Amino acid sequence: MSKILILGGYGYTGKLLAKHLLAQTDVEIIISGRNLEKAKSFADVLNDSRVSIRLADASNLNSLTQALQGVTLCLIAAPVTRHAETVVRACIAAHVDYLDIEFSSKKLSAIYAAKDEIEKAGLCFITEAGYHPGLPAAMIRYAASKLDVIESALTAGYLNMSNLPYSEAVDELMEAFIEYQAQVYKNGAWTKPGSWDMRSFNFGEDIGGRACYSMFFEELRDIPNMYPNLKETGFYIAGSNWFTDILITPIVMLGLKLAPKRGLRPLGKLMWWGMGKSKPPYVVALKVEAKGQLEGHQAQVNARIAHPDGYELTAIPVVAFLKQYLDGSARKDGIHMMGHVVEPVRLFNDMQKMGAQVIESLDLLHLPI
C-alpha cells in the first residue's frame, strides 16, 4: 500500500488534502510537521487506522530525511519555499517522490537544480499543483481535447472569499508578488516579462463580466510548444473590489519592492483585509475560453470550474491528480508540472465527484460570409 506523508498536514490545506485522500483512495497517510501535538490532535479527529503522525522539520535535512523513511510520496502542504532545497535533498536522500502546491520561483530553481539526480534516481517530482498554478494548463489541455485544432486558449481566475483566516500561505503569495510577471502569448511569441495585458471575461450568471489583468505562470510557458497552431494563450486574474484594486494593490506592490522582507507580513494582511471586503458571491472560479477547428468548422469551448472555498479548490485537483499518480498512469520519472502530466478529462470528472462545480459548452461559430 502506498504511503503519503503530508508535510504541514494539520494546516488549512493539509487537513483538506488528508480528508479527500482518505475518502478517495486507500493510501496510508502520515500527518507531519514541527508540532506533534497539532498533528496528533488532527489525527484523532480523522479517527482512521490508515492515519499516523511523525515529527518533520523542513528546515532540517536529517529530520525530514528520517521522517520520509518508508514513504512513497512527500506532499508539500506547508509554506516551506525558503527551505525548498532542503526538502528536495531530503526526498532524493530518502528515495521518495515529491509533489508541492507552492507558487515560487525559488522552489522551481531548487527542483531543477537537482534535475539530473532526480532522473537518475527514477523519482517523480510534481510541481505547480493545485488551483493556480495547476489548473490553467490542465484546462487548456482539456479544451484542446474537444477540438481538432486549437488556435487560442485564454484562462482566467476569480477569487472572492469571506472570513478566511490569514495564514503563512498568504505570505508566500505576497512573495510571489515581488517577482510578479504578466506575460501573455500573442501572435506566436511571449510578450516581454514587464508587459501586461487587460481583458474582460464573463465568469457566468453568478459573477458576470469582470476586468482581468494578465498574470504569468511557468506551467504556461511550454503550452505553445504542445500545440503548434496556438496563436494566443495566457492567464488573467480578476480584481477583488474597486477599493482593493485602485488603492490597496498599488500600495502593496510598491511596499513589497521597497521593503520585501519587513513589509511582507503587514502588507499581506492589508491585502487580505481588502480582499475580504468584497461583496458576494463568495466563490473561487477558473475558466478557459478556447477557439479552434472542429470537423472543418470554427468552434469555441468554454469551461468553468468553481467552488465556494478556495482551499478546497486547491486540495480537490491535487487529490484528483494523485488518483492518477497512484494507479501509475500519471507517474513518470523526472520533473513535471501537474497541468502537463495529468489526464484532463478524467481530472475534471473526478473533481466534479469531489464537490467542484464543472460547467462547459462547445459551440460551432457561424462566421459571416
C-alpha positions in Angstrom: 0.0 0.0 0.0 1.3 3.5 -0.9 2.1 5.8 2.0 1.9 9.6 1.6 3.5 12.0 4.1 1.7 15.3 4.2 4.2 18.0 5.3 2.0 20.5 7.1 -0.8 18.0 7.3 -2.5 19.9 10.2 -2.6 23.2 8.3 -5.6 24.6 6.5 -5.0 23.0 3.1 -3.2 20.0 4.6 -6.4 19.0 6.5 -8.5 19.1 3.3 -5.9 17.0 1.4 -5.9 14.4 4.2 -9.7 14.2 4.3 -10.1 13.8 0.5 -7.2 11.3 0.3 -8.9 9.1 2.9 -12.2 9.4 1.1 -10.9 8.9 -2.5 -8.0 6.4 -2.1 -6.8 3.5 0.0 -3.4 5.1 0.9 -1.9 5.4 4.3 -1.4 9.0 5.4 1.2 10.5 7.7 0.3 13.9 9.2 3.6 15.6 9.8 5.2 18.9 10.8 7.1 20.5 13.6 4.2 20.4 16.1 3.4 16.8 17.0 0.6 17.9 19.3 -1.2 19.6 16.4 -0.6 16.5 14.3 -1.9 14.2 16.9 -5.0 16.4 17.5 -5.9 16.3 13.8 -5.2 12.6 13.5 -7.6 12.0 16.4 -10.3 13.9 14.6 -9.7 11.8 11.5 -10.0 8.6 13.6 -8.8 6.3 10.8 -6.4 3.4 11.2 -4.6 4.5 8.0 -3.5 7.7 9.7 -0.3 8.2 11.7 1.8 11.1 12.7 5.5 12.0 12.5 7.8 14.8 13.5 9.2 16.5 10.4 11.2 19.8 10.3 11.5 21.1 6.7 14.5 23.3 7.8 16.4 20.3 9.0 17.7 17.8 6.4 18.3 15.0 8.9 14.9 15.4 10.5 13.0 15.4 7.2 15.0 12.6 5.7 14.3 10.4 8.7 10.6 11.3 8.6 10.5 10.2 4.9 11.7 6.6 5.6 9.2 4.1 4.2 7.2 6.8 2.4 6.0 6.7 -1.2 5.4 10.4 -1.8 6.0 13.6 0.1 3.1 16.0 -0.3 4.2 19.6 0.5 1.2 21.4 2.0 3.2 23.8 4.2 4.7 27.1 3.2 8.3 26.0 3.1 9.7 27.7 0.0 12.6 29.2 2.0 13.6 25.6 2.7 12.9 24.3 -0.8 16.5 23.0 -1.4 16.4 21.0 1.9 13.0 19.4 1.1 14.3 18.4 -2.4 17.5 17.0 -0.9 15.6 15.0 1.7 13.3 13.5 -0.9 16.2 12.4 -3.0 18.1 11.0 0.0 15.1 9.0 1.1 14.2 8.0 -2.4 10.7 9.4 -2.2 8.5 11.0 -4.9 7.5 14.7 -4.4 4.5 16.9 -5.0 4.1 20.6 -4.0 1.3 23.2 -4.1 3.6 26.2 -3.8 3.9 29.1 -6.2 7.5 30.1 -6.0 10.4 30.7 -8.4 12.8 29.8 -5.6 11.2 26.4 -5.3 11.4 25.8 -9.1 15.1 26.7 -9.1 15.8 24.3 -6.3 14.0 21.4 -8.1 15.5 22.0 -11.5 19.0 22.3 -10.0 18.6 18.6 -8.9 17.1 17.5 -12.3 19.9 15.1 -13.2 19.8 13.4 -9.8 16.0 13.1 -9.8 16.0 11.5 -13.2 18.9 9.2 -12.3 17.2 8.0 -9.2 14.0 7.3 -11.1 12.0 9.6 -8.9 8.8 11.5 -9.9 8.7 15.2 -8.9 5.4 17.0 -9.5 5.4 20.8 -9.1 3.0 23.7 -9.7 0.0 21.7 -8.4 -3.4 23.0 -7.1 -5.7 25.7 -8.3 -3.4 28.2 -9.9 -0.9 27.3 -10.8 -2.1 23.7 -11.6 -5.4 24.0 -13.3 -4.7 26.7 -16.0 -2.5 24.3 -18.1 -4.9 21.4 -17.5 -7.9 23.5 -18.6 -6.1 24.4 -21.8 -5.4 20.8 -22.5 -9.0 19.9 -21.6 -10.3 22.4 -24.2 -7.8 21.1 -26.8 -9.2 17.6 -26.3 -12.5 18.9 -27.5 -11.2 20.4 -30.7 -9.3 19.0 -33.8 -7.1 22.1 -33.8 -6.8 24.6 -31.0 -5.9 28.2 -32.1 -6.4 30.3 -29.0 -6.9 29.4 -25.3 -7.3 32.1 -22.6 -7.7 31.2 -18.9 -8.9 33.5 -16.2 -9.4 33.2 -12.4 -11.8 34.8 -10.0 -11.2 34.7 -6.3 -13.7 36.1 -3.7 -13.7 34.5 -0.3 -15.1 35.7 3.0 -14.0 35.3 6.6 -10.9 33.2 5.9 -8.1 33.5 8.4 -4.7 34.8 7.3 -2.1 32.0 7.1 1.5 31.6 6.2 0.4 30.5 2.7 -0.6 34.2 2.1 3.0 35.2 3.0 4.1 33.0 0.1 1.5 34.6 -2.2 3.0 38.0 -1.2 6.5 36.7 -2.0 5.2 35.8 -5.5 4.0 39.4 -6.0 7.6 40.6 -5.5 8.5 38.7 -8.8 5.2 39.4 -10.4 5.1 38.7 -14.2 2.3 39.4 -16.6 3.4 37.9 -19.9 0.9 36.5 -22.4 1.4 34.6 -25.7 0.3 36.7 -28.7 0.9 36.3 -32.4 3.3 33.3 -31.9 5.5 34.8 -29.2 5.5 35.6 -25.5 5.4 39.3 -24.6 8.1 41.0 -22.6 8.3 40.0 -18.9 7.5 43.5 -17.8 4.5 43.9 -20.0 0.9 43.4 -19.0 -2.5 42.9 -20.7 -6.1 43.5 -19.7 -9.2 41.7 -20.8 -12.8 41.3 -19.8 -14.1 37.7 -19.0 -17.7 36.6 -18.4 -17.5 34.2 -15.4 -21.2 33.2 -15.6 -24.5 34.4 -14.3 -23.5 34.4 -10.6 -20.3 36.5 -11.2 -20.9 38.2 -14.5 -18.3 40.1 -16.5 -15.0 41.1 -14.8 -12.0 43.1 -15.9 -8.9 40.9 -15.5 -5.2 41.5 -15.5 -2.6 39.2 -17.1 -0.5 37.1 -14.8 2.2 34.6 -15.8 2.6 31.0 -14.6 5.6 28.9 -15.5 3.3 26.0 -16.4 2.1 28.0 -19.4 5.5 28.6 -21.0 5.5 25.2 -22.9 1.9 25.2 -23.9 2.6 26.8 -27.3 5.1 24.0 -28.0 2.4 21.4 -27.3 0.0 23.0 -29.8 1.8 24.3 -32.9 -1.3 26.1 -34.2 -1.8 28.0 -31.0 -1.6 31.8 -31.6 -2.7 33.1 -28.2 -2.7 31.9 -24.7 -2.3 33.3 -21.1 -3.8 33.6 -17.7 -5.8 36.6 -16.3 -6.8 37.3 -12.8 -10.0 39.3 -11.9 -9.8 42.2 -9.4 -11.3 41.9 -6.0 -13.2 45.2 -5.5 -12.6 48.8 -6.5 -11.1 49.8 -3.1 -8.5 47.0 -3.2 -7.8 47.2 -6.9 -7.3 51.0 -7.0 -5.9 51.8 -3.6 -4.5 48.8 -1.7 -2.9 46.8 -4.5 -0.6 49.7 -5.8 0.4 50.3 -2.1 1.2 46.7 -1.6 3.1 46.3 -4.8 5.2 49.4 -4.1 5.8 48.4 -0.5 7.0 44.9 -1.5 9.5 46.4 -3.8 10.8 48.9 -1.2 10.8 46.5 1.8 10.4 42.9 0.6 11.2 41.3 3.9 10.0 43.7 6.6 6.8 44.6 4.7 5.8 41.1 3.7 3.5 40.2 6.6 1.9 43.6 7.3 1.3 44.2 3.5 0.0 40.7 3.2 -2.5 41.3 6.0 -3.5 44.6 4.4 -4.2 42.9 1.0 -6.1 40.0 2.7 -8.2 42.5 4.6 -9.0 44.4 1.5 -10.0 41.2 -0.4 -12.2 40.3 2.5 -14.3 43.5 1.9 -15.6 42.2 -1.4 -19.3 41.6 -1.9 -21.0 38.2 -2.7 -20.9 35.9 -4.5 -18.2 34.2 -2.4 -16.7 31.7 -4.9 -13.4 30.8 -6.4 -13.6 30.1 -10.2 -11.3 29.3 -13.1 -12.4 29.3 -16.7 -11.0 28.7 -20.2 -12.1 30.2 -23.4 -10.7 28.4 -26.4 -11.2 28.6 -30.1 -10.2 26.4 -33.0 -11.3 23.9 -35.6 -13.8 21.0 -35.2 -14.7 18.9 -38.2 -13.9 21.7 -40.6 -15.8 24.4 -38.7 -14.7 27.2 -36.4 -15.7 26.2 -32.8 -15.4 27.5 -29.3 -15.0 25.7 -26.0 -15.9 27.4 -22.7 -15.4 25.6 -19.4 -15.6 26.7 -15.8 -14.5 25.1 -12.5 -15.7 26.6 -9.3 -16.1 26.1 -5.5 -17.1 28.3 -2.6 -13.9 27.5 -0.8 -10.5 28.4 -2.3 -8.7 26.0 -0.1 -11.0 23.2 -1.3 -10.3 24.2 -4.9 -6.6 23.7 -4.1 -7.0 20.4 -2.4 -9.5 18.8 -4.8 -7.4 18.9 -8.0 -4.4 17.7 -6.2 -6.2 14.6 -4.9 -7.8 14.1 -8.3 -4.3 14.1 -9.8 -3.0 11.8 -7.1 -5.6 9.2 -8.1 -3.9 9.1 -11.5 -0.4 9.0 -9.9 -1.4 6.1 -7.6 -2.6 3.9 -10.4 0.6 4.6 -12.3 -1.0 6.5 -15.3 0.5 9.9 -14.2 3.6 8.7 -12.5 6.6 9.5 -14.7 10.3 9.7 -13.9 11.7 13.3 -13.8 10.2 16.7 -13.1 6.7 17.6 -14.3 4.1 20.3 -13.9 0.8 18.9 -12.7 -1.1 20.5 -15.5 1.2 18.9 -18.1 1.2 15.3 -16.9 -2.4 14.8 -15.7 -5.1 13.4 -18.0 -7.5 16.4 -18.0 -10.9 14.8 -18.8 -10.5 12.3 -16.0 -9.2 15.0 -13.7 -12.3 17.2 -14.2 -14.7 14.2 -13.8 -13.1 13.3 -10.5 -13.1 16.9 -9.4 -16.8 17.1 -10.0 -17.4 13.9 -8.0 -15.4 15.5 -5.1 -17.6 18.6 -5.0 -16.2 21.1 -7.6 -18.7 22.6 -10.0 -17.8 22.0 -13.6 -19.7 23.8 -16.4 -18.8 23.5 -20.1 -20.1 24.3 -23.5 -19.0 23.5 -27.1 -20.4 25.7 -29.8 -19.8 26.0 -33.6 -19.2 29.6 -34.7 -21.1 30.8 -37.7 -18.9 33.3 -39.3 -20.2 35.9 -41.7 -19.8 35.1 -45.4 
